[in-house]
Amino acid sequence: MSDRTILVWFRNDLRLHDNEILSEALRKADKVLPVYVFDPYYFTTDANGTQKTGSFRARFLVESVTNLRENLQKHGAELVVRTGDPAEVLTQLAEEYHVSEVYHHREVAPEETSVSEKVEAALWKMKLNLKHFIGHTMYHKEDLPFPIKDIPDSFVAFKKKVERDSSVRQSIATPGEIHTPEIIDAGTIPTLEELGVPAPIDDSRATNQFKGGETEGLHRLEQFFANQQNCGQKGGKNATAVSSCLSPWLALGCLSPRQVYWEVVKHRSSLPNSDALMLELLWRDYFRFMFKKHGQKYFRAQGFNNEAPTAATNQDELFAQWKAGETGVPYIDAAMHELNATGFISNYSRQAVAAYLTKELEVDWTKGALYFEEKLIDYSPASNWGNWAFVAGVGNDTKSNRYFNAAKPVNQLDSKSDFITTWLPVSA
């Protein structure tokens, strides 16, 4: 009797710890075939020169896939890497390695789910099953106190019911030895140049350095708790305002949200801002479940409203000024310069620049969301588009502002600070 082989299709779950598809494949099969596919679609540039995936995120992704391969090799396995249409690549590999089934984590945004549907249809022609798993949220969908179609649109109601009636599952252990079929051609990980993405230029002013991969993500998680404990012990006034900066690793699944949750629980007594971090994770879950429930509505200019917000007649000109950090508002311009130079800004800055673009400049909010999609190193469809719709006032919940921590009006933003001095160019 021949060995049973399951192909594990890695996407935004680039880790070995708490990875249900890998764990289940190892339990059900004699051998697993770990695969990552670089889809050229995500590295395209449109007629306006806007990249689908900007330089900083592309580099972070390449580093993360490289680290996944290294970690698999430590467990006696290998990562097969290909560039191409996932439907074509996966069917070819399934045939070549006599695969019995393909496992993957289900996504929620329309572009990503359409890729899954194409793969599923192609495999079905081969009489092979694409098995879907849910593994991107802190709370598992099956453990929610309501079906997806009945999830409260109000974040406040969602938070109250989930925290009262659900619990977070324990993380799945990192596997031991992983057996793969004999792999003749593992494939090379493409360079940024091969992907058609220019190499990012690192800015010396950046306070955060983001290196992709599970190894670095787990290290940063450990470091976060050590630093927070020190802040708390010193009693510094900013101890509770420090961002975790874990979002890039969460976005690509180098870090499991459940792993972060249980680490917060473990360190809660010595962590000054544990509730704030839990809230961030819950917002992340909320937007993913909202995308599962409402899908395409998040990409319309009118969102959940009957019509789109009023747009300025010269919005293209205003949008260009906003992108370049040339609005004349010091805080907004400094934040945009930091975003363009690093691919990362704080949550507060994101809300401030989004509110300014939509409320003050009256520019179509979807332009801003698309710009963030290109620039952000931690871009995740549900969080990005959900947050932008919320700020623009076209989201599915308009009553949770006390939890959303909306940015200050423009006349209350700092006009002088170390942040502004650092990032705002001195005018001639």
One Martini backbone bead per residue (centre of mass of N, CA, C, O) as a GRO file, in nm:
protein
  428
    1MET     BB    1   0.096   0.036   0.024
    2SER     BB    2   0.079   0.359  -0.020
    3ASP     BB    3   0.153   0.657   0.065
    4ARG     BB    4   0.019   0.928   0.236
    5THR     BB    5  -0.026   1.256   0.084
    6ILE     BB    6  -0.010   1.594   0.204
    7LEU     BB    7  -0.077   1.913   0.099
    8VAL     BB    8   0.072   2.216   0.223
    9TRP     BB    9  -0.073   2.537   0.190
   10PHE     BB   10   0.091   2.818   0.214
   11ARG     BB   11   0.027   3.162   0.318
   12ASN     BB   12  -0.090   3.323   0.610
   13ASP     BB   13   0.104   3.069   0.776
   14LEU     BB   14   0.435   3.118   0.853
   15ARG     BB   15   0.438   2.838   1.048
   16LEU     BB   16   0.467   2.584   1.311
   17HIS     BB   17   0.317   2.709   1.522
   18ASP     BB   18  -0.005   2.682   1.555
   19ASN     BB   19  -0.068   2.462   1.298
   20GLU     BB   20  -0.330   2.290   1.183
   21ILE     BB   21  -0.256   2.183   0.898
   22LEU     BB   22   0.006   2.049   0.983
   23SER     BB   23  -0.095   1.875   1.216
   24GLU     BB   24  -0.315   1.717   1.053
   25ALA     BB   25  -0.132   1.604   0.831
   26LEU     BB   26   0.051   1.442   1.026
   27ARG     BB   27  -0.189   1.266   1.138
   28LYS     BB   28  -0.311   1.158   0.843
   29ALA     BB   29  -0.019   1.120   0.726
   30ASP     BB   30   0.288   1.003   0.618
   31LYS     BB   31   0.312   1.264   0.429
   32VAL     BB   32   0.439   1.592   0.358
   33LEU     BB   33   0.380   1.891   0.139
   34PRO     BB   34   0.537   2.181   0.145
   35VAL     BB   35   0.387   2.496   0.017
   36TYR     BB   36   0.488   2.785  -0.186
   37VAL     BB   37   0.321   3.061  -0.365
   38PHE     BB   38   0.409   3.295  -0.601
   39ASP     BB   39   0.189   3.543  -0.701
   40PRO     BB   40   0.208   3.773  -0.954
   41TYR     BB   41  -0.041   3.951  -0.893
   42TYR     BB   42   0.092   4.074  -0.613
   43PHE     BB   43   0.329   4.224  -0.823
   44THR     BB   44   0.178   4.443  -0.948
   45THR     BB   45   0.138   4.733  -1.171
   46ASP     BB   46  -0.023   5.003  -1.241
   47ALA     BB   47  -0.077   5.282  -1.441
   48ASN     BB   48   0.009   5.467  -1.173
   49GLY     BB   49   0.241   5.287  -1.010
   50THR     BB   50   0.089   5.094  -0.830
   51GLN     BB   51   0.147   4.863  -0.590
   52LYS     BB   52   0.032   4.580  -0.450
   53THR     BB   53   0.334   4.532  -0.337
   54GLY     BB   54   0.553   4.663  -0.152
   55SER     BB   55   0.879   4.660  -0.059
   56PHE     BB   56   0.857   4.594   0.247
   57ARG     BB   57   0.659   4.353   0.224
   58ALA     BB   58   0.815   4.183   0.022
   59ARG     BB   59   1.062   4.139   0.199
   60PHE     BB   60   0.914   4.014   0.440
   61LEU     BB   61   0.810   3.771   0.282
   62VAL     BB   62   1.077   3.649   0.189
   63GLU     BB   63   1.186   3.612   0.477
   64SER     BB   64   0.953   3.425   0.576
   65VAL     BB   65   0.991   3.194   0.372
   66THR     BB   66   1.285   3.139   0.440
   67ASN     BB   67   1.229   3.066   0.741
   68LEU     BB   68   1.039   2.833   0.690
   69ARG     BB   69   1.244   2.658   0.549
   70GLU     BB   70   1.449   2.643   0.781
   71ASN     BB   71   1.249   2.516   0.992
   72LEU     BB   72   1.184   2.262   0.830
   73GLN     BB   73   1.476   2.156   0.812
   74LYS     BB   74   1.501   2.112   1.126
   75HIS     BB   75   1.256   1.877   1.075
   76GLY     BB   76   1.335   1.721   0.792
   77ALA     BB   77   1.238   1.923   0.577
   78GLU     BB   78   1.067   2.089   0.292
   79LEU     BB   79   1.022   2.371   0.077
   80VAL     BB   80   0.811   2.432  -0.177
   81VAL     BB   81   0.888   2.658  -0.449
   82ARG     BB   82   0.675   2.880  -0.641
   83THR     BB   83   0.592   3.050  -0.954
   84GLY     BB   84   0.242   3.129  -0.990
   85ASP     BB   85  -0.044   2.976  -1.044
   86PRO     BB   86  -0.188   2.797  -0.801
   87ALA     BB   87  -0.366   2.607  -0.974
   88GLU     BB   88  -0.128   2.499  -1.146
   89VAL     BB   89   0.085   2.424  -0.935
   90LEU     BB   90  -0.083   2.230  -0.746
   91THR     BB   91  -0.166   2.023  -0.960
   92GLN     BB   92   0.118   1.943  -1.046
   93LEU     BB   93   0.215   1.850  -0.762
   94ALA     BB   94  -0.010   1.645  -0.707
   95GLU     BB   95   0.076   1.460  -0.940
   96GLU     BB   96   0.382   1.421  -0.885
   97TYR     BB   97   0.316   1.328  -0.556
   98HIS     BB   98   0.053   1.176  -0.506
   99VAL     BB   99  -0.185   1.330  -0.385
  100SER     BB  100  -0.474   1.314  -0.165
  101GLU     BB  101  -0.453   1.616  -0.037
  102VAL     BB  102  -0.550   1.961   0.043
  103TYR     BB  103  -0.428   2.214   0.262
  104HIS     BB  104  -0.592   2.512   0.409
  105HIS     BB  105  -0.638   2.846   0.483
  106ARG     BB  106  -0.893   3.045   0.514
  107GLU     BB  107  -1.017   3.323   0.369
  108VAL     BB  108  -1.209   3.654   0.343
  109ALA     BB  109  -1.124   3.793   0.098
  110PRO     BB  110  -1.210   3.800  -0.228
  111GLU     BB  111  -0.936   3.751  -0.369
  112GLU     BB  112  -0.851   3.506  -0.191
  113THR     BB  113  -1.107   3.327  -0.236
  114SER     BB  114  -1.078   3.302  -0.547
  115VAL     BB  115  -0.821   3.137  -0.539
  116SER     BB  116  -0.940   2.896  -0.389
  117GLU     BB  117  -1.161   2.830  -0.603
  118LYS     BB  118  -0.967   2.765  -0.834
  119VAL     BB  119  -0.820   2.536  -0.689
  120GLU     BB  120  -1.065   2.361  -0.626
  121ALA     BB  121  -1.154   2.317  -0.921
  122ALA     BB  122  -0.888   2.189  -1.023
  123LEU     BB  123  -0.884   1.950  -0.819
  124TRP     BB  124  -1.164   1.828  -0.884
  125LYS     BB  125  -1.076   1.724  -1.169
  126MET     BB  126  -0.877   1.516  -0.994
  127LYS     BB  127  -1.033   1.419  -0.736
  128LEU     BB  128  -0.963   1.652  -0.527
  129ASN     BB  129  -0.927   1.790  -0.204
  130LEU     BB  130  -1.001   2.104  -0.046
  131LYS     BB  131  -0.912   2.179   0.277
  132HIS     BB  132  -1.058   2.376   0.525
  133PHE     BB  133  -0.929   2.623   0.751
  134ILE     BB  134  -0.928   2.791   1.075
  135GLY     BB  135  -0.629   3.024   1.160
  136HIS     BB  136  -0.652   3.373   1.204
  137THR     BB  137  -0.774   3.360   1.494
  138MET     BB  138  -0.834   3.369   1.825
  139TYR     BB  139  -1.119   3.292   1.768
  140HIS     BB  140  -1.302   3.035   1.689
  141LYS     BB  141  -1.569   2.999   1.492
  142GLU     BB  142  -1.689   2.742   1.649
  143ASP     BB  143  -1.685   2.921   1.940
  144LEU     BB  144  -1.903   3.094   1.884
  145PRO     BB  145  -2.227   3.227   1.999
  146PHE     BB  146  -2.251   3.246   1.673
  147PRO     BB  147  -2.319   3.272   1.368
  148ILE     BB  148  -2.200   3.459   1.121
  149LYS     BB  149  -2.485   3.583   1.029
  150ASP     BB  150  -2.526   3.672   1.364
  151ILE     BB  151  -2.323   3.874   1.401
  152PRO     BB  152  -2.260   4.150   1.548
  153ASP     BB  153  -2.199   4.468   1.425
  154SER     BB  154  -2.131   4.541   1.699
  155PHE     BB  155  -1.852   4.554   1.883
  156VAL     BB  156  -1.966   4.564   2.168
  157ALA     BB  157  -2.144   4.310   2.140
  158PHE     BB  158  -1.926   4.119   2.050
  159LYS     BB  159  -1.740   4.145   2.296
  160LYS     BB  160  -1.938   4.065   2.520
  161LYS     BB  161  -2.016   3.776   2.412
  162VAL     BB  162  -1.737   3.650   2.369
  163GLU     BB  163  -1.616   3.697   2.659
  164ARG     BB  164  -1.855   3.536   2.801
  165ASP     BB  165  -1.903   3.262   2.583
  166SER     BB  166  -1.592   3.234   2.520
  167SER     BB  167  -1.290   3.062   2.418
  168VAL     BB  168  -0.952   3.007   2.395
  169ARG     BB  169  -0.754   2.811   2.247
  170GLN     BB  170  -0.506   2.617   2.248
  171SER     BB  171  -0.210   2.574   2.142
  172ILE     BB  172  -0.029   2.420   1.900
  173ALA     BB  173   0.216   2.223   1.872
  174THR     BB  174   0.520   2.179   1.771
  175PRO     BB  175   0.658   1.979   1.569
  176GLY     BB  176   0.855   1.743   1.491
  177GLU     BB  177   0.908   1.531   1.277
  178ILE     BB  178   0.913   1.568   0.912
  179HIS     BB  179   0.763   1.396   0.648
  180THR     BB  180   0.872   1.364   0.314
  181PRO     BB  181   0.904   1.341   0.016
  182GLU     BB  182   1.097   1.317  -0.245
  183ILE     BB  183   1.280   1.612  -0.332
  184ILE     BB  184   1.414   1.736  -0.623
  185ASP     BB  185   1.255   2.035  -0.654
  186ALA     BB  186   1.224   2.303  -0.442
  187GLY     BB  187   1.321   2.570  -0.519
  188THR     BB  188   1.340   2.912  -0.548
  189ILE     BB  189   1.361   3.215  -0.396
  190PRO     BB  190   1.269   3.503  -0.488
  191THR     BB  191   1.353   3.801  -0.578
  192LEU     BB  192   1.258   4.118  -0.603
  193GLU     BB  193   1.339   4.145  -0.899
  194GLU     BB  194   1.179   3.889  -0.993
  195LEU     BB  195   0.902   4.030  -0.885
  196GLY     BB  196   0.918   4.351  -0.959
  197VAL     BB  197   1.060   4.478  -0.697
  198PRO     BB  198   1.189   4.719  -0.533
  199ALA     BB  199   1.419   4.794  -0.319
  200PRO     BB  200   1.442   4.896  -0.016
  201ILE     BB  201   1.498   5.195   0.180
  202ASP     BB  202   1.659   5.252   0.459
  203ASP     BB  203   1.585   5.445   0.745
  204SER     BB  204   1.751   5.598   1.009
  205ARG     BB  205   1.477   5.697   1.164
  206ALA     BB  206   1.389   5.428   1.231
  207THR     BB  207   1.258   5.247   1.520
  208ASN     BB  208   1.178   5.002   1.332
  209GLN     BB  209   1.272   4.660   1.271
  210PHE     BB  210   1.169   4.435   1.007
  211LYS     BB  211   1.180   4.082   1.029
  212GLY     BB  212   1.105   3.807   0.879
  213GLY     BB  213   0.946   3.554   1.063
  214GLU     BB  214   0.906   3.330   1.318
  215THR     BB  215   1.163   3.371   1.482
  216GLU     BB  216   1.133   3.681   1.511
  217GLY     BB  217   0.845   3.689   1.623
  218LEU     BB  218   0.903   3.532   1.888
  219HIS     BB  219   1.120   3.727   1.984
  220ARG     BB  220   0.938   3.984   1.992
  221LEU     BB  221   0.739   3.874   2.196
  222GLU     BB  222   0.941   3.835   2.425
  223GLN     BB  223   1.048   4.128   2.423
  224PHE     BB  224   0.788   4.274   2.489
  225PHE     BB  225   0.755   4.165   2.781
  226ALA     BB  226   1.022   4.261   2.890
  227ASN     BB  227   0.979   4.566   2.829
  228GLN     BB  228   0.708   4.602   2.980
  229GLN     BB  229   0.810   4.530   3.257
  230ASN     BB  230   1.012   4.760   3.273
  231CYS     BB  231   0.813   4.990   3.241
  232GLY     BB  232   0.640   4.920   3.487
  233GLN     BB  233   0.871   4.940   3.700
  234LYS     BB  234   0.928   5.247   3.629
  235GLY     BB  235   0.655   5.408   3.574
  236GLY     BB  236   0.605   5.518   3.314
  237LYS     BB  237   0.385   5.723   3.139
  238ASN     BB  238   0.426   5.534   2.857
  239ALA     BB  239   0.372   5.231   2.919
  240THR     BB  240   0.065   5.215   2.787
  241ALA     BB  241   0.156   5.333   2.478
  242VAL     BB  242   0.294   5.091   2.377
  243SER     BB  243   0.352   4.921   2.103
  244SER     BB  244   0.392   4.598   1.988
  245CYS     BB  245   0.467   4.550   1.673
  246LEU     BB  246   0.327   4.256   1.565
  247SER     BB  247   0.160   4.281   1.293
  248PRO     BB  248   0.344   4.163   1.066
  249TRP     BB  249   0.339   3.866   1.183
  250LEU     BB  250   0.030   3.836   1.187
  251ALA     BB  251  -0.036   3.888   0.884
  252LEU     BB  252   0.156   3.623   0.792
  253GLY     BB  253   0.163   3.403   1.032
  254CYS     BB  254   0.427   3.398   1.215
  255LEU     BB  255   0.199   3.461   1.419
  256SER     BB  256  -0.014   3.360   1.660
  257PRO     BB  257  -0.287   3.486   1.823
  258ARG     BB  258  -0.295   3.267   2.044
  259GLN     BB  259  -0.008   3.297   2.140
  260VAL     BB  260  -0.040   3.588   2.232
  261TYR     BB  261  -0.268   3.550   2.430
  262TRP     BB  262  -0.121   3.345   2.625
  263GLU     BB  263   0.108   3.542   2.692
  264VAL     BB  264  -0.066   3.756   2.821
  265VAL     BB  265  -0.183   3.582   3.044
  266LYS     BB  266   0.094   3.509   3.174
  267HIS     BB  267   0.173   3.846   3.199
  268ARG     BB  268  -0.054   4.023   3.325
  269SER     BB  269   0.054   4.119   3.610
  270SER     BB  270   0.318   4.271   3.443
  271LEU     BB  271   0.114   4.417   3.232
  272PRO     BB  272   0.003   4.729   3.168
  273ASN     BB  273  -0.132   4.666   2.846
  274SER     BB  274  -0.311   4.405   2.810
  275ASP     BB  275  -0.592   4.512   2.724
  276ALA     BB  276  -0.498   4.655   2.465
  277LEU     BB  277  -0.399   4.396   2.322
  278MET     BB  278  -0.665   4.241   2.332
  279LEU     BB  279  -0.821   4.452   2.167
  280GLU     BB  280  -0.661   4.426   1.907
  281LEU     BB  281  -0.728   4.123   1.861
  282LEU     BB  282  -1.039   4.164   1.854
  283TRP     BB  283  -1.053   4.353   1.612
  284ARG     BB  284  -0.929   4.155   1.418
  285ASP     BB  285  -1.151   3.946   1.440
  286TYR     BB  286  -1.394   4.120   1.371
  287PHE     BB  287  -1.311   4.189   1.075
  288ARG     BB  288  -1.299   3.899   0.974
  289PHE     BB  289  -1.598   3.831   1.037
  290MET     BB  290  -1.721   4.064   0.872
  291PHE     BB  291  -1.611   3.964   0.602
  292LYS     BB  292  -1.759   3.696   0.606
  293LYS     BB  293  -2.044   3.838   0.615
  294HIS     BB  294  -2.002   4.100   0.389
  295GLY     BB  295  -1.751   4.159   0.217
  296GLN     BB  296  -1.784   4.369  -0.054
  297LYS     BB  297  -1.882   4.628   0.104
  298TYR     BB  298  -1.581   4.725   0.188
  299PHE     BB  299  -1.519   4.829  -0.134
  300ARG     BB  300  -1.719   5.053  -0.119
  301ALA     BB  301  -1.770   5.386  -0.105
  302GLN     BB  302  -2.054   5.345   0.059
  303GLY     BB  303  -2.065   5.079   0.181
  304PHE     BB  304  -2.338   5.073   0.416
  305ASN     BB  305  -2.449   5.290   0.252
  306ASN     BB  306  -2.633   5.457   0.003
  307GLU     BB  307  -2.387   5.664  -0.003
  308ALA     BB  308  -2.129   5.844  -0.067
  309PRO     BB  309  -1.928   6.059   0.030
  310THR     BB  310  -1.830   6.357  -0.005
  311ALA     BB  311  -1.646   6.493  -0.286
  312ALA     BB  312  -1.399   6.652  -0.407
  313THR     BB  313  -1.317   6.797  -0.712
  314ASN     BB  314  -0.984   6.795  -0.625
  315GLN     BB  315  -0.887   6.501  -0.517
  316ASP     BB  316  -0.627   6.433  -0.671
  317GLU     BB  317  -0.459   6.667  -0.557
  318LEU     BB  318  -0.504   6.604  -0.253
  319PHE     BB  319  -0.396   6.315  -0.259
  320ALA     BB  320  -0.107   6.385  -0.348
  321GLN     BB  321  -0.041   6.553  -0.095
  322TRP     BB  322  -0.089   6.333   0.113
  323LYS     BB  323   0.115   6.120   0.011
  324ALA     BB  324   0.366   6.340   0.027
  325GLY     BB  325   0.338   6.530   0.276
  326GLU     BB  326   0.169   6.828   0.159
  327THR     BB  327  -0.066   6.979   0.352
  328GLY     BB  328   0.049   7.159   0.619
  329VAL     BB  329   0.022   6.936   0.839
  330PRO     BB  330   0.251   6.828   1.045
  331TYR     BB  331   0.151   6.548   1.145
  332ILE     BB  332   0.054   6.431   0.877
  333ASP     BB  333   0.322   6.464   0.719
  334ALA     BB  334   0.500   6.297   0.907
  335ALA     BB  335   0.342   6.029   0.881
  336MET     BB  336   0.377   6.002   0.570
  337HIS     BB  337   0.684   5.994   0.570
  338GLU     BB  338   0.706   5.740   0.743
  339LEU     BB  339   0.549   5.549   0.562
  340ASN     BB  340   0.726   5.584   0.301
  341ALA     BB  341   1.008   5.505   0.458
  342THR     BB  342   0.888   5.215   0.621
  343GLY     BB  343   0.577   5.084   0.629
  344PHE     BB  344   0.520   5.235   0.920
  345ILE     BB  345   0.257   5.308   1.160
  346SER     BB  346   0.069   5.399   1.390
  347ASN     BB  347  -0.253   5.377   1.481
  348TYR     BB  348  -0.291   5.677   1.532
  349SER     BB  349  -0.180   5.775   1.258
  350ARG     BB  350  -0.382   5.626   1.082
  351GLN     BB  351  -0.632   5.775   1.187
  352ALA     BB  352  -0.540   6.063   1.129
  353VAL     BB  353  -0.495   6.041   0.815
  354ALA     BB  354  -0.776   5.928   0.750
  355ALA     BB  355  -0.948   6.157   0.868
  356TYR     BB  356  -0.824   6.382   0.696
  357LEU     BB  357  -0.890   6.273   0.413
  358THR     BB  358  -1.209   6.240   0.460
  359LYS     BB  359  -1.297   6.506   0.629
  360GLU     BB  360  -1.116   6.748   0.520
  361LEU     BB  361  -1.061   6.665   0.202
  362GLU     BB  362  -1.272   6.477   0.067
  363VAL     BB  363  -1.167   6.187   0.002
  364ASP     BB  364  -1.174   5.893  -0.121
  365TRP     BB  365  -1.119   5.628   0.091
  366THR     BB  366  -1.018   5.406  -0.114
  367LYS     BB  367  -0.752   5.543  -0.182
  368GLY     BB  368  -0.625   5.509   0.100
  369ALA     BB  369  -0.652   5.199   0.119
  370LEU     BB  370  -0.473   5.141  -0.132
  371TYR     BB  371  -0.220   5.279  -0.024
  372PHE     BB  372  -0.186   5.096   0.222
  373GLU     BB  373  -0.163   4.834   0.066
  374GLU     BB  374   0.112   4.910  -0.052
  375LYS     BB  375   0.283   5.020   0.212
  376LEU     BB  376   0.218   4.816   0.422
  377ILE     BB  377   0.375   4.564   0.606
  378ASP     BB  378   0.075   4.487   0.766
  379TYR     BB  379  -0.114   4.402   0.557
  380SER     BB  380  -0.476   4.350   0.592
  381PRO     BB  381  -0.771   4.347   0.458
  382ALA     BB  382  -0.972   4.363   0.698
  383SER     BB  383  -0.830   4.580   0.870
  384ASN     BB  384  -0.797   4.799   0.659
  385TRP     BB  385  -1.093   4.826   0.540
  386GLY     BB  386  -1.237   4.840   0.809
  387ASN     BB  387  -1.101   5.095   0.922
  388TRP     BB  388  -1.164   5.290   0.689
  389ALA     BB  389  -1.472   5.268   0.700
  390PHE     BB  390  -1.496   5.368   0.987
  391VAL     BB  391  -1.364   5.650   0.952
  392ALA     BB  392  -1.564   5.728   0.704
  393GLY     BB  393  -1.865   5.626   0.798
  394VAL     BB  394  -1.924   5.319   0.625
  395GLY     BB  395  -1.972   5.116   0.824
  396ASN     BB  396  -2.139   4.867   1.035
  397ASP     BB  397  -2.031   5.065   1.280
  398THR     BB  398  -2.119   5.379   1.470
  399LYS     BB  399  -2.094   5.302   1.816
  400SER     BB  400  -1.756   5.233   1.890
  401ASN     BB  401  -1.560   5.479   1.965
  402ARG     BB  402  -1.455   5.411   2.255
  403TYR     BB  403  -1.282   5.166   2.122
  404PHE     BB  404  -1.137   5.308   1.867
  405ASN     BB  405  -0.976   5.570   1.910
  406ALA     BB  406  -1.014   5.828   1.771
  407ALA     BB  407  -0.895   6.085   1.630
  408LYS     BB  408  -0.816   6.395   1.635
  409PRO     BB  409  -0.865   6.685   1.551
  410VAL     BB  410  -0.665   6.888   1.367
  411ASN     BB  411  -0.658   7.125   1.595
  412GLN     BB  412  -0.532   6.890   1.814
  413LEU     BB  413  -0.277   6.845   1.688
  414ASP     BB  414   0.036   6.829   1.672
  415SER     BB  415   0.298   7.081   1.585
  416LYS     BB  416   0.503   6.989   1.821
  417SER     BB  417   0.767   6.740   1.800
  418ASP     BB  418   0.980   6.486   1.771
  419PHE     BB  419   0.830   6.351   1.542
  420ILE     BB  420   0.816   6.596   1.354
  421THR     BB  421   1.119   6.661   1.348
  422THR     BB  422   1.202   6.387   1.222
  423TRP     BB  423   0.980   6.373   0.957
  424LEU     BB  424   0.991   6.675   0.885
  425PRO     BB  425   1.084   6.864   0.651
  426VAL     BB  426   1.280   7.129   0.592
  427SER     BB  427   1.208   7.419   0.475
  428ALA     BB  428   1.353   7.655   0.252
   0.00000   0.00000   0.00000
